[in-house]
Amino acid sequence: MFFLLTLAFAAFAERSSSRSISSSSDSSESSEECSSGEGNPGTEPETTTVVDSEENCNATSDSPNDESSPVPSSDSPNEEESSPVPSSDSPNDESSPVPSSDSPNDESPVPSTAAPSSPQYTLPVTEEDKNAAVQCHNKFRSELALGNSFNKTGGNKMPSASNMRKMEWDDNLAKFAAEWANKCSISHSWNGWAGENLAMNGGIFTNKDAFEYACGRWWGELAALGFPKDLILTGENFGGIGHWTQMAWANTDRIGCAMAKNCPNTNWKTYVVCWYYAAGNYFGSPVYEAGEPCSKCSPKCDKAIGLCQ
């Protein structure tokens, strides 16, 4: 039996002390939606229903269009375990993991901390696992870019995307994701520079199956909840769809995932963590720019799939 649990977070496009947390739950046997604008950091949502479990956090820099900053290569992500909702101008503030530089090219450092302690709950990620995660994301992003994604809002398809980037696997992101997953904290990392989607499940999966299942569940939020045609992310429309918005964020082009199995002190059997760069989910910013596929790509684009490279 699987359990669904969804908790989503977003970052503001402009520095703010406000917080936005939303949660929802869904099930193939029965469903109950629960979302709110506020939540208690570091705690599980109140509702659980049959199917699987998902969590999303997207901590971002001040510039939603930042593409040049390299992924930091520190040995470990920030070990802060409180919920990653930005609320301060300082990138070093414990309650705000969002880099606050005004420059879109700012390279935000990743704190260096001790490696995860034994025992190890994460499984080695194979090339097949990596391909599964990347291909699932790119399949959905291509569908969106070409204007073929169904949107519950209005009962129509989403507009095509002019600037949707193709995703690639990043070993540094995967390393950080694995370190966080191995902590079995079942909470967000406050990592300070990367987007983050989490999924917990009561079933036993391989890495490949877990990555594909989580990917499909996250993307399914669009058809289940819908998103406005103006494509602008706000606190009002963010609830319950933050996994999809991070997956669909046009400027995000790198991903790394990991899975922990049989974490102690929890009923969840598998715990998936995916990190994204550049991070998305800026309130007040569009998830992507509508237009002719590939029309705003640089330097090139695969027109067959509509993704910039």
C-alpha positions in Angstrom: 0.0 0.0 0.0 1.3 3.4 -1.0 0.8 6.7 0.7 0.6 10.2 -0.8 1.9 13.2 1.0 2.6 16.5 -0.7 4.3 19.6 0.6 5.5 22.4 -1.6 7.6 25.5 -1.1 8.4 28.5 -3.3 10.9 31.4 -3.3 10.1 35.0 -4.0 11.5 36.7 -7.1 12.3 39.7 -4.9 13.8 39.5 -1.5 11.0 39.2 1.1 10.4 38.2 4.6 7.1 36.5 3.7 6.7 32.7 3.7 4.6 30.4 1.6 4.0 26.7 2.3 1.3 24.6 0.8 0.4 20.9 1.2 -2.0 18.5 -0.5 -2.7 14.8 -0.7 -4.0 12.6 -3.5 -4.9 9.0 -3.9 -5.9 6.5 -6.6 -8.4 4.9 -4.1 -9.6 8.0 -2.3 -8.4 11.6 -2.4 -8.5 14.7 -0.2 -6.9 18.0 -1.1 -5.4 20.2 1.6 -3.5 23.4 0.8 -2.7 26.5 2.8 -0.6 29.6 2.5 1.2 29.0 5.7 2.7 25.9 7.4 4.9 24.8 10.2 8.5 24.3 9.0 10.0 20.9 9.5 6.7 19.1 10.2 4.7 16.6 8.1 1.3 17.7 6.7 -1.8 16.7 8.5 -3.3 14.6 5.7 -2.2 11.3 4.4 -4.0 9.0 1.9 -3.3 6.0 -0.1 -0.9 6.0 -3.1 2.5 7.6 -2.6 4.2 10.5 -0.9 5.8 13.7 -2.4 7.6 16.8 -1.2 8.9 19.8 -3.0 11.3 22.6 -2.1 12.8 25.1 -4.4 15.3 27.5 -2.8 16.5 30.0 -5.3 18.9 32.9 -6.0 17.5 36.4 -6.6 17.7 36.1 -10.4 15.2 33.6 -11.9 17.2 33.9 -15.2 20.6 33.0 -13.8 22.2 30.3 -16.0 25.9 31.0 -15.7 26.6 30.1 -12.0 28.3 26.7 -11.8 27.0 24.1 -9.4 29.1 24.3 -6.3 31.3 21.2 -5.7 31.4 21.2 -1.9 31.5 17.7 -0.3 28.2 18.2 1.4 25.0 20.3 1.3 23.9 22.5 4.2 22.7 20.3 7.0 20.0 22.8 8.1 16.8 20.7 8.6 14.2 23.4 8.9 11.8 24.1 6.0 13.4 26.1 3.2 11.3 29.1 2.9 13.4 32.2 2.1 12.8 35.2 4.4 16.0 37.2 4.6 18.4 39.2 2.5 21.4 37.4 3.8 22.4 34.1 2.2 23.9 33.0 5.5 20.8 33.6 7.5 19.5 30.2 8.9 15.9 31.0 7.9 16.8 32.1 4.4 18.6 29.8 2.0 18.2 32.2 -0.9 21.4 33.9 -2.2 20.7 37.7 -2.0 23.2 39.1 -4.5 21.7 41.6 -7.0 24.0 40.1 -9.7 22.5 37.2 -11.8 26.0 35.8 -12.1 26.7 35.6 -8.3 28.2 32.2 -7.4 26.7 31.3 -4.0 29.0 29.2 -1.9 27.7 25.9 -0.4 28.6 25.4 3.2 31.1 22.6 3.8 29.9 20.1 6.4 30.7 16.6 7.6 29.7 13.7 5.4 26.6 11.7 6.2 27.1 9.2 9.0 26.8 5.5 8.7 24.7 3.4 8.1 24.2 4.2 4.4 20.6 4.2 3.3 21.1 5.4 -0.3 21.7 3.1 -3.2 24.4 3.6 -5.9 23.0 5.4 -8.9 23.7 3.6 -12.3 23.7 5.1 -15.7 20.3 3.5 -16.3 19.0 5.3 -13.2 20.4 8.6 -14.4 18.9 8.2 -17.9 15.5 7.3 -16.4 15.4 10.5 -14.3 16.6 12.8 -17.1 14.5 11.2 -19.9 11.3 11.4 -17.8 11.9 15.1 -17.1 12.8 15.9 -20.7 9.8 13.9 -22.0 7.4 16.1 -20.1 9.3 19.3 -20.8 9.2 18.6 -24.5 5.5 17.9 -24.3 5.0 21.3 -22.6 7.3 23.1 -25.0 5.4 21.8 -28.0 2.1 22.8 -26.5 0.8 19.3 -25.8 0.5 19.4 -22.0 -3.1 19.2 -20.7 -4.0 21.9 -18.2 -7.0 21.4 -15.9 -7.5 25.1 -15.6 -9.9 26.0 -18.5 -9.7 22.4 -19.7 -7.2 23.3 -22.4 -3.6 22.7 -23.2 -0.8 24.8 -21.9 0.7 27.3 -24.4 3.9 26.2 -26.1 7.3 27.4 -24.7 9.8 29.5 -26.5 12.7 29.0 -24.0 12.4 25.6 -22.5 15.8 24.1 -21.8 16.8 20.5 -22.1 17.9 18.9 -18.8 21.1 17.0 -18.2 22.3 14.9 -15.3 24.7 16.5 -12.9 26.8 14.4 -10.6 27.4 17.1 -8.1 23.7 17.7 -7.7 23.2 13.9 -7.4 26.0 13.8 -4.7 24.3 16.5 -2.6 20.9 14.8 -3.1 22.3 11.5 -1.9 23.9 13.1 1.1 20.6 14.7 2.1 18.6 11.5 1.4 20.9 9.5 3.5 20.1 11.6 6.5 16.5 10.2 6.3 15.2 13.5 7.7 12.1 13.4 5.5 12.3 17.2 5.3 13.8 19.9 3.2 17.5 20.7 3.1 17.7 24.5 3.1 20.5 24.0 0.7 20.7 27.6 -0.4 21.1 27.4 -4.1 19.3 24.5 -5.7 15.7 23.6 -6.3 14.5 20.4 -4.5 11.7 17.9 -5.0 11.1 15.1 -2.4 9.0 12.0 -2.6 8.3 9.4 0.1 6.6 6.1 -0.7 5.4 3.1 1.3 6.4 0.7 -1.4 9.8 -0.7 -2.3 11.4 0.5 -5.5 14.6 0.4 -7.5 16.2 3.7 -8.1 15.0 3.7 -11.7 11.4 2.9 -10.8 11.4 5.4 -7.9 12.7 8.2 -10.1 10.2 7.6 -12.8 7.3 7.2 -10.4 8.1 10.4 -8.5 8.6 12.3 -11.8 5.2 11.2 -13.1 3.4 12.1 -9.9 5.0 15.5 -9.7 4.1 16.3 -13.3 0.6 15.1 -12.8 -0.1 18.1 -10.6 -0.7 20.2 -13.8 -3.6 18.0 -15.0 -4.9 17.5 -11.4 -4.8 21.2 -10.3 -4.2 23.3 -13.3 -2.2 26.5 -13.8 -3.2 30.0 -15.2 -2.5 30.7 -18.8 -0.4 33.8 -17.9 2.2 31.4 -16.5 3.0 33.7 -13.5 3.7 31.9 -10.3 2.0 33.5 -7.2 1.2 32.5 -3.7 -2.4 32.0 -4.7 -1.8 29.5 -7.5 1.3 27.8 -6.0 -0.4 25.5 -3.5 0.0 21.8 -4.4 1.6 22.4 -7.7 5.2 23.4 -6.7 6.7 20.1 -7.9 5.3 20.7 -11.4 6.5 24.3 -11.5 10.1 23.3 -10.6 10.0 20.5 -13.1 8.7 22.9 -15.8 10.9 25.9 -14.9 12.3 26.9 -18.2 15.8 27.9 -17.1 16.4 24.8 -15.1 18.7 22.6 -17.1 20.5 20.2 -14.6 19.2 17.6 -12.3 20.6 15.0 -9.8 18.6 12.5 -7.8 19.1 9.9 -5.1 16.9 7.4 -3.2 17.2 6.1 0.4 15.5 2.9 1.4 14.2 1.7 4.7 15.0 4.8 6.7 14.5 4.3 10.4 11.8 5.9 12.5 9.4 6.3 9.5 6.9 4.1 7.7 8.2 5.3 4.3 10.1 2.6 2.5 11.6 4.8 -0.2 12.7 8.4 0.0 13.5 10.2 -3.3 15.4 13.5 -3.4 16.0 15.4 -6.6 18.0 18.6 -6.8 17.6 21.2 -9.7 19.8 23.9 -11.0 19.1 26.7 -11.8 16.4 26.7 -9.2 12.9 27.9 -10.0 9.7 28.8 -8.3 10.0 32.6 -8.0 6.7 34.3 -7.1 5.9 36.9 -9.6 7.9 35.3 -12.4 6.7 33.1 -15.3 7.4 29.4 -15.2 8.4 29.8 -18.9 7.8 32.2 -21.8 5.0 31.3 -24.2 5.8 31.4 -27.9 7.0 29.4 -30.8 9.2 26.5 -29.6 12.9 27.2 -29.9 12.3 30.9 -30.8 14.2 32.2 -27.7 16.9 29.6 -27.5 20.6 30.3 -27.3 22.8 29.0 -28.8 20.8 26.2 -30.4 17.7 24.1 -30.1 16.4 20.7 -31.0 13.3 21.7 -32.9 11.9 18.1 -33.0 11.5 18.2 -29.2 11.3 22.0 -28.7 14.1 22.1 -26.1 17.0 24.6 -26.0 20.5 23.2 -25.6 
